[in-house]
């Protein structure tokens, strides 16, 4: 299981500047060779980023279905699919597998960060049963109950995108069980728009990630909690 978080930033006057997703990577063997998508964050479309929590093989199948559905919509309608329409499609796929005794449900929760021209920046979470809901900030997976409690206390609707990113790193760090500091266990993505208005997905990695974790005092808090 993994912990995943989404925070929608800068909601004042219903203007949102972006969405942040943070997820915990599994601790891999030193013999493991990473592939292009061996983490917890997946690009489903140019305007939708997804994090997974649960059985990754199930998630891979759903993400492939979502990608195909999004491209079919783009081909037939000549415009990107609405975020909630894509979420509902995959939630329906999940729900179908709960209706028959001859199949098992998909054992994965998906969190979606996206943007469309109608509702702007959005975030959704769908559970294995096929239920989904929109959120301002949410967590799923390991230690999600404590994480949601922290988000209720610390989330504000006037957060800047940078403040939301710091909060996501801080909450994720509190949910993780690590014997020593390991930057590679953190996977953080941001969905925002550039100066021209185009939707941009980017990962926070390498030196930028180390700087973010230092700003959030993640490893200091872990060390203090162990004392």
SULLINDA-V178087 format. One record per run of one state. SS is the DSSP state (H for helix, E for strand, L for the rest). FROM is the first residue (numbers start at 1). LEN is the number of residues. If there is no record, write none. Layout:
[[SS:FROM:LEN] [SS:FROM:LEN]]
This chain:
[[L:1:2] [E:3:7] [L:10:2] [H:12:3] [L:15:3] [E:18:7] [L:25:16] [E:41:5] [L:46:2] [E:48:7] [L:55:1] [H:56:22] [L:78:5] [H:83:14] [L:97:11] [E:108:9] [L:117:3] [E:120:7] [L:127:5] [E:132:3] [L:135:2] [E:137:5] [L:142:2] [H:144:11] [L:155:6] [H:161:15] [L:176:7] [H:183:3] [E:186:8] [L:194:5] [E:199:6] [L:205:1] [H:206:10] [L:216:2] [H:218:9] [L:227:1]]
